């Protein structure tokens, strides 16, 4: 998987607060968003988001990672 695309997908989820809205924004499928996030989490060895049926929120690690990703994407 393309690492830069994964970072962009992560950024979209962080900004939108939703895998579905991030998928719509990125024009990719929701399962593909999930795969990108799962790959990042696997690589980092940490959960980036707290998920439940109604909400997606950055974890503590996700917030720190988000600051790095914003700098990279800028």
N, CA, C and O atoms as a Tripos MOL2 file, in Angstrom:
@<TRIPOS>MOLECULE
protein
  296   295    74     0     0
PROTEIN
NO_CHARGES

@<TRIPOS>ATOM
      1 N           0.8300   -1.1860    0.0000 N.3       1 UNK1
      2 CA          0.0000    0.0000    0.0000 C.3       1 UNK1
      3 C           0.8730    1.2470    0.0000 C.2       1 UNK1
      4 O           1.9450    1.2710    0.6030 O.2       1 UNK1
      5 N           0.4120    2.2500   -0.6630 N.am      2 UNK2
      6 CA          1.1260    3.5070   -0.7710 C.3       2 UNK2
      7 C           1.1070    4.2330    0.5790 C.2       2 UNK2
      8 O           0.0440    4.5860    1.0890 O.2       2 UNK2
      9 N           2.2800    4.4460    1.1410 N.am      3 UNK3
     10 CA          2.4070    5.0750    2.4710 C.3       3 UNK3
     11 C           1.8420    6.4950    2.4930 C.2       3 UNK3
     12 O           1.1610    6.8710    3.4470 O.2       3 UNK3
     13 N           2.1140    7.2790    1.4650 N.am      4 UNK4
     14 CA          1.6050    8.6480    1.4130 C.3       4 UNK4
     15 C           0.0810    8.6630    1.3420 C.2       4 UNK4
     16 O          -0.5640    9.4920    1.9830 O.2       4 UNK4
     17 N          -0.4940    7.7490    0.5640 N.am      5 UNK5
     18 CA         -1.9480    7.6420    0.4960 C.3       5 UNK5
     19 C          -2.5160    7.2600    1.8600 C.2       5 UNK5
     20 O          -3.5550    7.7770    2.2690 O.2       5 UNK5
     21 N          -1.8440    6.3670    2.5560 N.am      6 UNK6
     22 CA         -2.2960    5.9790    3.8970 C.3       6 UNK6
     23 C          -2.2980    7.1750    4.8440 C.2       6 UNK6
     24 O          -3.2100    7.3270    5.6570 O.2       6 UNK6
     25 N          -1.2810    8.0180    4.7370 N.am      7 UNK7
     26 CA         -1.2420    9.2230    5.5700 C.3       7 UNK7
     27 C          -2.3860   10.1680    5.2170 C.2       7 UNK7
     28 O          -2.9860   10.7790    6.1010 O.2       7 UNK7
     29 N          -2.6850   10.2860    3.9390 N.am      8 UNK8
     30 CA         -3.8040   11.1320    3.5200 C.3       8 UNK8
     31 C          -5.1380   10.5750    4.0120 C.2       8 UNK8
     32 O          -6.0230   11.3290    4.4170 O.2       8 UNK8
     33 N          -5.2750    9.2640    3.9750 N.am      9 UNK9
     34 CA         -6.4980    8.6280    4.4810 C.3       9 UNK9
     35 C          -6.6040    8.8590    5.9890 C.2       9 UNK9
     36 O          -7.6760    9.1990    6.4900 O.2       9 UNK9
     37 N          -5.5080    8.6790    6.7060 N.am     10 UNK10
     38 CA         -5.5020    8.9520    8.1450 C.3      10 UNK10
     39 C          -5.9390   10.3910    8.4180 C.2      10 UNK10
     40 O          -6.7580   10.6380    9.3030 O.2      10 UNK10
     41 N          -5.3950   11.3310    7.6620 N.am     11 UNK11
     42 CA         -5.7380   12.7410    7.8400 C.3      11 UNK11
     43 C          -7.2250   12.9770    7.5900 C.2      11 UNK11
     44 O          -7.8710   13.7240    8.3260 O.2      11 UNK11
     45 N          -7.7630   12.3450    6.5600 N.am     12 UNK12
     46 CA         -9.1870   12.5130    6.2480 C.3      12 UNK12
     47 C         -10.0610   11.9760    7.3780 C.2      12 UNK12
     48 O         -11.0530   12.6050    7.7490 O.2      12 UNK12
     49 N          -9.7000   10.8200    7.9260 N.am     13 UNK13
     50 CA        -10.4780   10.2560    9.0360 C.3      13 UNK13
     51 C         -10.3650   11.1620   10.2620 C.2      13 UNK13
     52 O         -11.3600   11.4160   10.9420 O.2      13 UNK13
     53 N          -9.1650   11.6450   10.5420 N.am     14 UNK14
     54 CA         -8.9640   12.5300   11.6930 C.3      14 UNK14
     55 C          -9.7890   13.8050   11.5460 C.2      14 UNK14
     56 O         -10.3770   14.2770   12.5190 O.2      14 UNK14
     57 N          -9.8370   14.3580   10.3550 N.am     15 UNK15
     58 CA        -10.5740   15.5980   10.1280 C.3      15 UNK15
     59 C         -12.0750   15.3820   10.0810 C.2      15 UNK15
     60 O         -12.8350   16.1990   10.6010 O.2      15 UNK15
     61 N         -12.5080   14.3050    9.4710 N.am     16 UNK16
     62 CA        -13.9360   14.0460    9.2990 C.3      16 UNK16
     63 C         -14.5680   13.3750   10.5190 C.2      16 UNK16
     64 O         -15.7700   13.5010   10.7530 O.2      16 UNK16
     65 N         -13.7450   12.6580   11.2950 N.am     17 UNK17
     66 CA        -14.2850   11.9280   12.4400 C.3      17 UNK17
     67 C         -15.1480   10.7510   12.0410 C.2      17 UNK17
     68 O         -16.0000   10.3060   12.8090 O.2      17 UNK17
     69 N         -14.9260   10.2450   10.8290 N.am     18 UNK18
     70 CA        -15.7470    9.1610   10.3030 C.3      18 UNK18
     71 C         -15.0100    8.4490    9.1770 C.2      18 UNK18
     72 O         -14.4200    9.0890    8.3070 O.2      18 UNK18
     73 N         -15.0490    7.1240    9.2010 N.am     19 UNK19
     74 CA        -14.4610    6.3580    8.1140 C.3      19 UNK19
     75 C         -15.2870    6.5440    6.8390 C.2      19 UNK19
     76 O         -14.7270    6.6520    5.7480 O.2      19 UNK19
     77 N         -16.6070    6.5820    6.9720 N.am     20 UNK20
     78 CA        -17.4890    6.7170    5.8150 C.3      20 UNK20
     79 C         -17.2890    8.0750    5.1420 C.2      20 UNK20
     80 O         -17.1380    8.1490    3.9230 O.2      20 UNK20
     81 N         -17.2880    9.1450    5.9320 N.am     21 UNK21
     82 CA        -17.0980   10.4790    5.3460 C.3      21 UNK21
     83 C         -15.6990   10.6300    4.7500 C.2      21 UNK21
     84 O         -15.5250   11.2920    3.7280 O.2      21 UNK21
     85 N         -14.7000   10.0120    5.3930 N.am     22 UNK22
     86 CA        -13.3410   10.0420    4.8370 C.3      22 UNK22
     87 C         -13.3030    9.3040    3.5040 C.2      22 UNK22
     88 O         -12.6530    9.7600    2.5640 O.2      22 UNK22
     89 N         -13.9890    8.1720    3.4150 N.am     23 UNK23
     90 CA        -14.0420    7.4120    2.1630 C.3      23 UNK23
     91 C         -14.6940    8.2360    1.0620 C.2      23 UNK23
     92 O         -14.2120    8.2660   -0.0700 O.2      23 UNK23
     93 N         -15.7900    8.9030    1.3990 N.am     24 UNK24
     94 CA        -16.4660    9.7510    0.4090 C.3      24 UNK24
     95 C         -15.5400   10.8760   -0.0420 C.2      24 UNK24
     96 O         -15.4380   11.1660   -1.2340 O.2      24 UNK24
     97 N         -14.8770   11.4970    0.9040 N.am     25 UNK25
     98 CA        -13.9610   12.6000    0.5900 C.3      25 UNK25
     99 C         -12.8070   12.1360   -0.3010 C.2      25 UNK25
    100 O         -12.4180   12.8280   -1.2420 O.2      25 UNK25
    101 N         -12.2680   10.9570    0.0090 N.am     26 UNK26
    102 CA        -11.1270   10.4250   -0.7370 C.3      26 UNK26
    103 C         -11.5520    9.6950   -2.0170 C.2      26 UNK26
    104 O         -10.7120    9.3390   -2.8430 O.2      26 UNK26
    105 N         -12.8470    9.4780   -2.1710 N.am     27 UNK27
    106 CA        -13.4030    8.7460   -3.3020 C.3      27 UNK27
    107 C         -12.8470    7.3230   -3.3880 C.2      27 UNK27
    108 O         -12.4650    6.8440   -4.4550 O.2      27 UNK27
    109 N         -12.8170    6.6680   -2.2270 N.am     28 UNK28
    110 CA        -12.4450    5.2640   -2.1410 C.3      28 UNK28
    111 C         -13.4930    4.5700   -1.2750 C.2      28 UNK28
    112 O         -14.3320    5.2360   -0.6680 O.2      28 UNK28
    113 N         -13.4540    3.2580   -1.2140 N.am     29 UNK29
    114 CA        -14.4390    2.5220   -0.4310 C.3      29 UNK29
    115 C         -14.1210    2.6060    1.0690 C.2      29 UNK29
    116 O         -12.9740    2.8070    1.4680 O.2      29 UNK29
    117 N         -15.1510    2.4490    1.8720 N.am     30 UNK30
    118 CA        -14.9640    2.4340    3.3220 C.3      30 UNK30
    119 C         -14.0540    1.2810    3.7620 C.2      30 UNK30
    120 O         -13.2060    1.4810    4.6310 O.2      30 UNK30
    121 N         -14.2060    0.0690    3.1820 N.am     31 UNK31
    122 CA        -13.2660   -0.9960    3.5570 C.3      31 UNK31
    123 C         -11.8100   -0.6460    3.2310 C.2      31 UNK31
    124 O         -10.8990   -1.0580    3.9500 O.2      31 UNK31
    125 N         -11.5870    0.1110    2.1530 N.am     32 UNK32
    126 CA        -10.2160    0.5050    1.8160 C.3      32 UNK32
    127 C          -9.6760    1.4870    2.8550 C.2      32 UNK32
    128 O          -8.4980    1.4300    3.2070 O.2      32 UNK32
    129 N         -10.5260    2.3820    3.3460 N.am     33 UNK33
    130 CA        -10.1160    3.2850    4.4330 C.3      33 UNK33
    131 C          -9.7030    2.4490    5.6380 C.2      33 UNK33
    132 O          -8.6550    2.6890    6.2370 O.2      33 UNK33
    133 N         -10.5210    1.4750    5.9900 N.am     34 UNK34
    134 CA        -10.2170    0.5950    7.1300 C.3      34 UNK34
    135 C          -8.8860   -0.1230    6.9390 C.2      34 UNK34
    136 O          -8.1120   -0.2550    7.8870 O.2      34 UNK34
    137 N          -8.6160   -0.5850    5.7250 N.am     35 UNK35
    138 CA         -7.3520   -1.2800    5.4490 C.3      35 UNK35
    139 C          -6.1540   -0.3470    5.6230 C.2      35 UNK35
    140 O          -5.1380   -0.7350    6.2000 O.2      35 UNK35
    141 N          -6.2770    0.8830    5.1240 N.am     36 UNK36
    142 CA         -5.1810    1.8450    5.2810 C.3      36 UNK36
    143 C          -4.9080    2.1170    6.7600 C.2      36 UNK36
    144 O          -3.7550    2.1270    7.1900 O.2      36 UNK36
    145 N          -5.9590    2.3350    7.5280 N.am     37 UNK37
    146 CA         -5.7930    2.6230    8.9590 C.3      37 UNK37
    147 C          -5.2280    1.4010    9.6840 C.2      37 UNK37
    148 O          -4.3430    1.5330   10.5290 O.2      37 UNK37
    149 N          -5.7370    0.2170    9.3570 N.am     38 UNK38
    150 CA         -5.2330   -1.0080    9.9930 C.3      38 UNK38
    151 C          -3.7470   -1.2010    9.7020 C.2      38 UNK38
    152 O          -2.9870   -1.5970   10.5860 O.2      38 UNK38
    153 N          -3.3280   -0.9220    8.4590 N.am     39 UNK39
    154 CA         -1.9200   -1.0540    8.0930 C.3      39 UNK39
    155 C          -1.0440   -0.0760    8.8780 C.2      39 UNK39
    156 O           0.0270   -0.4410    9.3650 O.2      39 UNK39
    157 N          -1.5160    1.1830    8.9960 N.am     40 UNK40
    158 CA         -0.7660    2.1680    9.7770 C.3      40 UNK40
    159 C          -0.6650    1.7260   11.2330 C.2      40 UNK40
    160 O           0.4080    1.7960   11.8330 O.2      40 UNK40
    161 N          -1.7740    1.2760   11.7980 N.am     41 UNK41
    162 CA         -1.7750    0.8420   13.2000 C.3      41 UNK41
    163 C          -0.8590   -0.3620   13.4060 C.2      41 UNK41
    164 O          -0.1570   -0.4530   14.4140 O.2      41 UNK41
    165 N          -0.8700   -1.2690   12.4590 N.am     42 UNK42
    166 CA          0.0060   -2.4390   12.5470 C.3      42 UNK42
    167 C           1.4730   -2.0140   12.4970 C.2      42 UNK42
    168 O           2.2950   -2.4840   13.2840 O.2      42 UNK42
    169 N           1.7860   -1.1230   11.5680 N.am     43 UNK43
    170 CA          3.1620   -0.6460   11.4240 C.3      43 UNK43
    171 C           3.6410    0.0970   12.6590 C.2      43 UNK43
    172 O           4.7920   -0.0430   13.0720 O.2      43 UNK43
    173 N           2.7430    0.8970   13.2530 N.am     44 UNK44
    174 CA          3.1100    1.6880   14.4260 C.3      44 UNK44
    175 C           2.9980    0.8920   15.7320 C.2      44 UNK44
    176 O           3.5860    1.2660   16.7480 O.2      44 UNK44
    177 N           2.2490   -0.1920   15.6940 N.am     45 UNK45
    178 CA          2.0510   -0.9930   16.9010 C.3      45 UNK45
    179 C           1.1790   -0.3020   17.9310 C.2      45 UNK45
    180 O           1.3440   -0.5100   19.1330 O.2      45 UNK45
    181 N           0.2450    0.5280   17.4590 N.am     46 UNK46
    182 CA         -0.6300    1.2700   18.3760 C.3      46 UNK46
    183 C          -1.9430    1.6000   17.6750 C.2      46 UNK46
    184 O          -1.9980    1.7110   16.4500 O.2      46 UNK46
    185 N          -2.9960    1.7550   18.4700 N.am     47 UNK47
    186 CA         -4.2950    2.1740   17.9370 C.3      47 UNK47
    187 C          -4.2690    3.6830   17.7180 C.2      47 UNK47
    188 O          -3.8650    4.4380   18.6030 O.2      47 UNK47
    189 N          -4.6980    4.1150   16.5490 N.am     48 UNK48
    190 CA         -4.7300    5.5420   16.2310 C.3      48 UNK48
    191 C          -6.0870    6.1680   16.5360 C.2      48 UNK48
    192 O          -6.1890    7.3740   16.7600 O.2      48 UNK48
    193 N          -7.1260    5.3380   16.5420 N.am     49 UNK49
    194 CA         -8.4830    5.8190   16.7820 C.3      49 UNK49
    195 C          -9.1940    4.9450   17.8040 C.2      49 UNK49
    196 O          -8.9640    3.7390   17.8910 O.2      49 UNK49
    197 N         -10.0620    5.5860   18.5740 N.am     50 UNK50
    198 CA        -11.0460    4.8720   19.3860 C.3      50 UNK50
    199 C         -12.2890    4.7980   18.5170 C.2      50 UNK50
    200 O         -12.7600    5.8160   18.0100 O.2      50 UNK50
    201 N         -12.8200    3.5960   18.3440 N.am     51 UNK51
    202 CA        -13.9680    3.4080   17.4690 C.3      51 UNK51
    203 C         -15.1180    2.7780   18.2400 C.2      51 UNK51
    204 O         -14.9170    1.9080   19.0880 O.2      51 UNK51
    205 N         -16.3190    3.2300   17.9320 N.am     52 UNK52
    206 CA        -17.5210    2.5120   18.3340 C.3      52 UNK52
    207 C         -18.5310    2.6820   17.2140 C.2      52 UNK52
    208 O         -18.2050    3.2600   16.1780 O.2      52 UNK52
    209 N         -19.7290    2.2010   17.3950 N.am     53 UNK53
    210 CA        -20.6980    2.2170   16.2950 C.3      53 UNK53
    211 C         -21.1210    3.6220   15.8850 C.2      53 UNK53
    212 O         -21.6370    3.8070   14.7830 O.2      53 UNK53
    213 N         -20.9170    4.6040   16.7360 N.am     54 UNK54
    214 CA        -21.3690    5.9580   16.4290 C.3      54 UNK54
    215 C         -20.2560    6.9900   16.3090 C.2      54 UNK54
    216 O         -20.4930    8.0980   15.8290 O.2      54 UNK54
    217 N         -19.0600    6.6450   16.7340 N.am     55 UNK55
    218 CA        -18.0420    7.6710   16.8610 C.3      55 UNK55
    219 C         -16.6510    7.1320   16.5300 C.2      55 UNK55
    220 O         -16.3320    5.9750   16.8050 O.2      55 UNK55
    221 N         -15.8420    7.9890   15.9400 N.am     56 UNK56
    222 CA        -14.4240    7.7090   15.7240 C.3      56 UNK56
    223 C         -13.6730    8.9070   16.2870 C.2      56 UNK56
    224 O         -13.9180   10.0440   15.8840 O.2      56 UNK56
    225 N         -12.7620    8.6550   17.2130 N.am     57 UNK57
    226 CA        -11.9980    9.7390   17.8250 C.3      57 UNK57
    227 C         -10.5330    9.3260   17.9020 C.2      57 UNK57
    228 O         -10.2140    8.1500   18.0790 O.2      57 UNK57
    229 N          -9.6540   10.3040   17.7680 N.am     58 UNK58
    230 CA         -8.2210   10.0230   17.8760 C.3      58 UNK58
    231 C          -7.8800    9.5180   19.2710 C.2      58 UNK58
    232 O          -8.3860   10.0300   20.2700 O.2      58 UNK58
    233 N          -7.0250    8.5180   19.3270 N.am     59 UNK59
    234 CA         -6.4730    8.0640   20.6050 C.3      59 UNK59
    235 C          -5.3630    9.0380   21.0020 C.2      59 UNK59
    236 O          -5.0440    9.9550   20.2450 O.2      59 UNK59
    237 N          -4.7830    8.8500   22.1640 N.am     60 UNK60
    238 CA         -3.6540    9.7010   22.5700 C.3      60 UNK60
    239 C          -2.5000    9.5730   21.5760 C.2      60 UNK60
    240 O          -1.8970   10.5720   21.1820 O.2      60 UNK60
    241 N          -2.2010    8.3450   21.1770 N.am     61 UNK61
    242 CA         -1.1460    8.1090   20.1820 C.3      61 UNK61
    243 C          -1.5530    8.7420   18.8510 C.2      61 UNK61
    244 O          -0.7210    9.3290   18.1590 O.2      61 UNK61
    245 N          -2.8250    8.6220   18.4990 N.am     62 UNK62
    246 CA         -3.3290    9.2010   17.2620 C.3      62 UNK62
    247 C          -3.1750   10.7140   17.2170 C.2      62 UNK62
    248 O          -2.8680   11.2770   16.1670 O.2      62 UNK62
    249 N          -3.3870   11.3740   18.3530 N.am     63 UNK63
    250 CA         -3.2260   12.8320   18.4020 C.3      63 UNK63
    251 C          -1.7750   13.2340   18.1500 C.2      63 UNK63
    252 O          -1.5040   14.1870   17.4200 O.2      63 UNK63
    253 N          -0.8580   12.5100   18.7530 N.am     64 UNK64
    254 CA          0.5720   12.7980   18.5430 C.3      64 UNK64
    255 C           0.9440   12.5230   17.0810 C.2      64 UNK64
    256 O           1.6450   13.3150   16.4520 O.2      64 UNK64
    257 N           0.4750   11.4140   16.5590 N.am     65 UNK65
    258 CA          0.7550   11.0510   15.1720 C.3      65 UNK65
    259 C           0.1480   12.0810   14.2200 C.2      65 UNK65
    260 O           0.7630   12.4330   13.2140 O.2      65 UNK65
    261 N          -1.0410   12.5610   14.5280 N.am     66 UNK66
    262 CA         -1.7300   13.5610   13.7080 C.3      66 UNK66
    263 C          -0.8740   14.8150   13.5580 C.2      66 UNK66
    264 O          -0.7980   15.3870   12.4710 O.2      66 UNK66
    265 N          -0.2330   15.2420   14.6340 N.am     67 UNK67
    266 CA          0.6400   16.4270   14.5590 C.3      67 UNK67
    267 C           1.7880   16.1860   13.5720 C.2      67 UNK67
    268 O           2.1430   17.0790   12.8020 O.2      67 UNK67
    269 N           2.3550   15.0060   13.5940 N.am     68 UNK68
    270 CA          3.4410   14.6640   12.6540 C.3      68 UNK68
    271 C           2.9290   14.5920   11.2180 C.2      68 UNK68
    272 O           3.5800   15.0720   10.2900 O.2      68 UNK68
    273 N           1.7660   13.9900   11.0510 N.am     69 UNK69
    274 CA          1.2050   13.8270    9.7040 C.3      69 UNK69
    275 C           0.8560   15.1900    9.1080 C.2      69 UNK69
    276 O           1.0750   15.4110    7.9170 O.2      69 UNK69
    277 N           0.3230   16.1000    9.9070 N.am     70 UNK70
    278 CA          0.0140   17.4350    9.3910 C.3      70 UNK70
    279 C           1.2740   18.1090    8.8410 C.2      70 UNK70
    280 O           1.2350   18.7410    7.7840 O.2      70 UNK70
    281 N           2.3750   17.9730    9.5550 N.am     71 UNK71
    282 CA          3.6410   18.5680    9.1030 C.3      71 UNK71
    283 C           4.1210   17.8980    7.8140 C.2      71 UNK71
    284 O           4.5960   18.5760    6.9020 O.2      71 UNK71
    285 N           4.0040   16.6020    7.7360 N.am     72 UNK72
    286 CA          4.4470   15.8650    6.5420 C.3      72 UNK72
    287 C           3.6190   16.2630    5.3270 C.2      72 UNK72
    288 O           4.1670   16.4870    4.2470 O.2      72 UNK72
    289 N           2.3150   16.3510    5.4970 N.am     73 UNK73
    290 CA          1.4260   16.6480    4.3710 C.3      73 UNK73
    291 C           1.4540   18.1210    3.9570 C.2      73 UNK73
    292 O           1.0560   18.4770    2.8470 O.2      73 UNK73
    293 N           1.9310   18.9670    4.8710 N.am     74 UNK74
    294 CA          2.0220   20.4040    4.5370 C.3      74 UNK74
    295 C           3.1960   20.6060    3.6550 C.2      74 UNK74
    296 O           3.4740   21.7330    3.2450 O.2      74 UNK74
@<TRIPOS>BOND
     1     1     2 1
     2     2     3 1
     3     3     4 2
     4     3     5 am
     5     5     6 1
     6     6     7 1
     7     7     8 2
     8     7     9 am
     9     9    10 1
    10    10    11 1
    11    11    12 2
    12    11    13 am
    13    13    14 1
    14    14    15 1
    15    15    16 2
    16    15    17 am
    17    17    18 1
    18    18    19 1
    19    19    20 2
    20    19    21 am
    21    21    22 1
    22    22    23 1
    23    23    24 2
    24    23    25 am
    25    25    26 1
    26    26    27 1
    27    27    28 2
    28    27    29 am
    29    29    30 1
    30    30    31 1
    31    31    32 2
    32    31    33 am
    33    33    34 1
    34    34    35 1
    35    35    36 2
    36    35    37 am
    37    37    38 1
    38    38    39 1
    39    39    40 2
    40    39    41 am
    41    41    42 1
    42    42    43 1
    43    43    44 2
    44    43    45 am
    45    45    46 1
    46    46    47 1
    47    47    48 2
    48    47    49 am
    49    49    50 1
    50    50    51 1
    51    51    52 2
    52    51    53 am
    53    53    54 1
    54    54    55 1
    55    55    56 2
    56    55    57 am
    57    57    58 1
    58    58    59 1
    59    59    60 2
    60    59    61 am
    61    61    62 1
    62    62    63 1
    63    63    64 2
    64    63    65 am
    65    65    66 1
    66    66    67 1
    67    67    68 2
    68    67    69 am
    69    69    70 1
    70    70    71 1
    71    71    72 2
    72    71    73 am
    73    73    74 1
    74    74    75 1
    75    75    76 2
    76    75    77 am
    77    77    78 1
    78    78    79 1
    79    79    80 2
    80    79    81 am
    81    81    82 1
    82    82    83 1
    83    83    84 2
    84    83    85 am
    85    85    86 1
    86    86    87 1
    87    87    88 2
    88    87    89 am
    89    89    90 1
    90    90    91 1
    91    91    92 2
    92    91    93 am
    93    93    94 1
    94    94    95 1
    95    95    96 2
    96    95    97 am
    97    97    98 1
    98    98    99 1
    99    99   100 2
   100    99   101 am
   101   101   102 1
   102   102   103 1
   103   103   104 2
   104   103   105 am
   105   105   106 1
   106   106   107 1
   107   107   108 2
   108   107   109 am
   109   109   110 1
   110   110   111 1
   111   111   112 2
   112   111   113 am
   113   113   114 1
   114   114   115 1
   115   115   116 2
   116   115   117 am
   117   117   118 1
   118   118   119 1
   119   119   120 2
   120   119   121 am
   121   121   122 1
   122   122   123 1
   123   123   124 2
   124   123   125 am
   125   125   126 1
   126   126   127 1
   127   127   128 2
   128   127   129 am
   129   129   130 1
   130   130   131 1
   131   131   132 2
   132   131   133 am
   133   133   134 1
   134   134   135 1
   135   135   136 2
   136   135   137 am
   137   137   138 1
   138   138   139 1
   139   139   140 2
   140   139   141 am
   141   141   142 1
   142   142   143 1
   143   143   144 2
   144   143   145 am
   145   145   146 1
   146   146   147 1
   147   147   148 2
   148   147   149 am
   149   149   150 1
   150   150   151 1
   151   151   152 2
   152   151   153 am
   153   153   154 1
   154   154   155 1
   155   155   156 2
   156   155   157 am
   157   157   158 1
   158   158   159 1
   159   159   160 2
   160   159   161 am
   161   161   162 1
   162   162   163 1
   163   163   164 2
   164   163   165 am
   165   165   166 1
   166   166   167 1
   167   167   168 2
   168   167   169 am
   169   169   170 1
   170   170   171 1
   171   171   172 2
   172   171   173 am
   173   173   174 1
   174   174   175 1
   175   175   176 2
   176   175   177 am
   177   177   178 1
   178   178   179 1
   179   179   180 2
   180   179   181 am
   181   181   182 1
   182   182   183 1
   183   183   184 2
   184   183   185 am
   185   185   186 1
   186   186   187 1
   187   187   188 2
   188   187   189 am
   189   189   190 1
   190   190   191 1
   191   191   192 2
   192   191   193 am
   193   193   194 1
   194   194   195 1
   195   195   196 2
   196   195   197 am
   197   197   198 1
   198   198   199 1
   199   199   200 2
   200   199   201 am
   201   201   202 1
   202   202   203 1
   203   203   204 2
   204   203   205 am
   205   205   206 1
   206   206   207 1
   207   207   208 2
   208   207   209 am
   209   209   210 1
   210   210   211 1
   211   211   212 2
   212   211   213 am
   213   213   214 1
   214   214   215 1
   215   215   216 2
   216   215   217 am
   217   217   218 1
   218   218   219 1
   219   219   220 2
   220   219   221 am
   221   221   222 1
   222   222   223 1
   223   223   224 2
   224   223   225 am
   225   225   226 1
   226   226   227 1
   227   227   228 2
   228   227   229 am
   229   229   230 1
   230   230   231 1
   231   231   232 2
   232   231   233 am
   233   233   234 1
   234   234   235 1
   235   235   236 2
   236   235   237 am
   237   237   238 1
   238   238   239 1
   239   239   240 2
   240   239   241 am
   241   241   242 1
   242   242   243 1
   243   243   244 2
   244   243   245 am
   245   245   246 1
   246   246   247 1
   247   247   248 2
   248   247   249 am
   249   249   250 1
   250   250   251 1
   251   251   252 2
   252   251   253 am
   253   253   254 1
   254   254   255 1
   255   255   256 2
   256   255   257 am
   257   257   258 1
   258   258   259 1
   259   259   260 2
   260   259   261 am
   261   261   262 1
   262   262   263 1
   263   263   264 2
   264   263   265 am
   265   265   266 1
   266   266   267 1
   267   267   268 2
   268   267   269 am
   269   269   270 1
   270   270   271 1
   271   271   272 2
   272   271   273 am
   273   273   274 1
   274   274   275 1
   275   275   276 2
   276   275   277 am
   277   277   278 1
   278   278   279 1
   279   279   280 2
   280   279   281 am
   281   281   282 1
   282   282   283 1
   283   283   284 2
   284   283   285 am
   285   285   286 1
   286   286   287 1
   287   287   288 2
   288   287   289 am
   289   289   290 1
   290   290   291 1
   291   291   292 2
   292   291   293 am
   293   293   294 1
   294   294   295 1
   295   295   296 2
@<TRIPOS>SUBSTRUCTURE
     1 UNK1         2 RESIDUE 1 A UNK
     2 UNK2         6 RESIDUE 1 A UNK
     3 UNK3        10 RESIDUE 1 A UNK
     4 UNK4        14 RESIDUE 1 A UNK
     5 UNK5        18 RESIDUE 1 A UNK
     6 UNK6        22 RESIDUE 1 A UNK
     7 UNK7        26 RESIDUE 1 A UNK
     8 UNK8        30 RESIDUE 1 A UNK
     9 UNK9        34 RESIDUE 1 A UNK
    10 UNK10       38 RESIDUE 1 A UNK
    11 UNK11       42 RESIDUE 1 A UNK
    12 UNK12       46 RESIDUE 1 A UNK
    13 UNK13       50 RESIDUE 1 A UNK
    14 UNK14       54 RESIDUE 1 A UNK
    15 UNK15       58 RESIDUE 1 A UNK
    16 UNK16       62 RESIDUE 1 A UNK
    17 UNK17       66 RESIDUE 1 A UNK
    18 UNK18       70 RESIDUE 1 A UNK
    19 UNK19       74 RESIDUE 1 A UNK
    20 UNK20       78 RESIDUE 1 A UNK
    21 UNK21       82 RESIDUE 1 A UNK
    22 UNK22       86 RESIDUE 1 A UNK
    23 UNK23       90 RESIDUE 1 A UNK
    24 UNK24       94 RESIDUE 1 A UNK
    25 UNK25       98 RESIDUE 1 A UNK
    26 UNK26      102 RESIDUE 1 A UNK
    27 UNK27      106 RESIDUE 1 A UNK
    28 UNK28      110 RESIDUE 1 A UNK
    29 UNK29      114 RESIDUE 1 A UNK
    30 UNK30      118 RESIDUE 1 A UNK
    31 UNK31      122 RESIDUE 1 A UNK
    32 UNK32      126 RESIDUE 1 A UNK
    33 UNK33      130 RESIDUE 1 A UNK
    34 UNK34      134 RESIDUE 1 A UNK
    35 UNK35      138 RESIDUE 1 A UNK
    36 UNK36      142 RESIDUE 1 A UNK
    37 UNK37      146 RESIDUE 1 A UNK
    38 UNK38      150 RESIDUE 1 A UNK
    39 UNK39      154 RESIDUE 1 A UNK
    40 UNK40      158 RESIDUE 1 A UNK
    41 UNK41      162 RESIDUE 1 A UNK
    42 UNK42      166 RESIDUE 1 A UNK
    43 UNK43      170 RESIDUE 1 A UNK
    44 UNK44      174 RESIDUE 1 A UNK
    45 UNK45      178 RESIDUE 1 A UNK
    46 UNK46      182 RESIDUE 1 A UNK
    47 UNK47      186 RESIDUE 1 A UNK
    48 UNK48      190 RESIDUE 1 A UNK
    49 UNK49      194 RESIDUE 1 A UNK
    50 UNK50      198 RESIDUE 1 A UNK
    51 UNK51      202 RESIDUE 1 A UNK
    52 UNK52      206 RESIDUE 1 A UNK
    53 UNK53      210 RESIDUE 1 A UNK
    54 UNK54      214 RESIDUE 1 A UNK
    55 UNK55      218 RESIDUE 1 A UNK
    56 UNK56      222 RESIDUE 1 A UNK
    57 UNK57      226 RESIDUE 1 A UNK
    58 UNK58      230 RESIDUE 1 A UNK
    59 UNK59      234 RESIDUE 1 A UNK
    60 UNK60      238 RESIDUE 1 A UNK
    61 UNK61      242 RESIDUE 1 A UNK
    62 UNK62      246 RESIDUE 1 A UNK
    63 UNK63      250 RESIDUE 1 A UNK
    64 UNK64      254 RESIDUE 1 A UNK
    65 UNK65      258 RESIDUE 1 A UNK
    66 UNK66      262 RESIDUE 1 A UNK
    67 UNK67      266 RESIDUE 1 A UNK
    68 UNK68      270 RESIDUE 1 A UNK
    69 UNK69      274 RESIDUE 1 A UNK
    70 UNK70      278 RESIDUE 1 A UNK
    71 UNK71      282 RESIDUE 1 A UNK
    72 UNK72      286 RESIDUE 1 A UNK
    73 UNK73      290 RESIDUE 1 A UNK
    74 UNK74      294 RESIDUE 1 A UNK
